[in-house]
Amino acid sequence: MKKHLALFGLVALLCGCVAAPAPPDPAAARAYARSVAEAEARAAVAVVGARVCRRLTVGIGNTDWVSGVVARVEGDQVAVQIDNAGRMSQVIDGVAVVRGATLRTRPELWTPCR
């Protein structure tokens, strides 16, 4: 009897007669993917001496790039010393983005420069 049940289970599995497991909750899958992406970004950026870039939106549709070097890692934030302030004047968290300024922000907001 056990042989027949095992054989029936194998045949049902191979022919696709058994329903596949339900897909995971889409909201949970998105939240998991977001947390993995943030962890990867932190790992890539939160390294002292890493050269990082950040894309900023200016006005309605313009973008500008700011780049710098990670000077310190402070808990869940990085201190980035700006070496290229971009084409347009910017203020991030109350700090003017100029060459030599140090910004303390979350590492997820930065990407490694190419």
C-alpha positions in Angstrom: 0.0 0.0 0.0 2.8 2.4 0.9 4.5 1.6 -2.4 1.4 2.5 -4.3 0.9 5.8 -2.5 4.6 6.7 -3.1 4.2 5.8 -6.8 1.0 7.8 -7.1 2.7 10.8 -5.4 5.6 10.6 -7.8 3.3 10.3 -10.9 1.2 13.2 -9.7 4.3 15.4 -9.1 5.8 14.6 -12.5 2.6 15.2 -14.5 1.8 18.5 -12.7 -1.5 17.3 -11.3 -0.6 18.6 -7.8 -1.1 22.3 -7.2 2.0 24.4 -6.7 2.4 26.1 -3.4 0.7 29.5 -3.2 3.0 32.4 -4.2 4.2 34.5 -1.3 2.4 37.7 -0.3 3.4 40.4 -2.8 3.7 43.1 -0.2 6.0 40.8 2.0 8.1 40.0 -1.1 8.5 43.7 -1.9 9.4 44.5 1.7 12.0 41.7 1.7 13.5 42.8 -1.6 13.7 46.4 -0.3 15.5 45.3 2.9 18.0 43.2 0.9 18.7 46.1 -1.4 19.2 48.5 1.5 21.6 46.0 3.2 23.5 45.6 0.0 23.8 49.4 -0.4 25.0 49.8 3.1 27.6 47.1 2.6 28.9 48.7 -0.6 28.9 52.3 0.6 29.6 52.2 4.3 33.4 51.7 3.8 35.8 54.4 4.8 37.5 55.7 1.7 34.8 54.5 -0.7 34.1 56.9 -3.6 30.3 57.5 -3.7 27.8 59.4 -5.8 24.3 60.7 -5.3 21.7 61.7 -7.8 19.7 64.7 -6.7 16.5 66.1 -8.2 16.5 69.8 -8.9 13.2 71.5 -9.4 10.6 69.6 -11.4 12.6 67.5 -13.8 16.3 68.3 -13.6 18.9 66.1 -12.0 22.4 66.7 -10.8 25.1 64.4 -9.4 27.1 65.0 -6.3 30.2 62.9 -5.4 32.6 62.5 -2.5 34.5 60.1 -0.3 33.2 58.3 2.8 35.2 59.9 5.6 33.6 58.1 8.6 30.9 55.5 9.3 28.8 56.6 12.3 26.3 54.0 13.4 23.6 53.8 10.7 25.0 56.9 8.9 28.0 57.8 6.8 29.9 61.0 6.7 30.7 61.9 3.1 33.2 64.6 2.3 32.1 66.3 -1.0 34.7 66.7 -3.7 32.3 67.4 -6.6 29.3 69.5 -5.7 27.6 69.2 -9.1 26.4 71.9 -11.5 23.7 73.5 -9.3 23.8 74.7 -5.7 22.1 72.3 -3.3 21.3 72.0 0.4 20.9 68.6 2.0 19.7 68.3 5.6 20.6 72.0 6.1 24.1 71.7 4.9 25.2 73.5 1.7 26.7 71.1 -0.8 30.0 72.6 -1.6 33.5 71.2 -2.2 34.9 70.1 1.2 31.6 70.0 3.1 30.8 66.9 5.1 27.3 65.4 4.8 26.0 62.9 7.3 23.3 60.8 5.7 22.0 57.2 5.3 24.2 55.1 3.1 21.2 53.8 1.1 21.1 57.3 -0.5 24.5 56.9 -2.1 25.9 54.5 -4.7 29.5 53.6 -5.5 30.8 55.8 -8.3 31.9 54.1 -11.5 
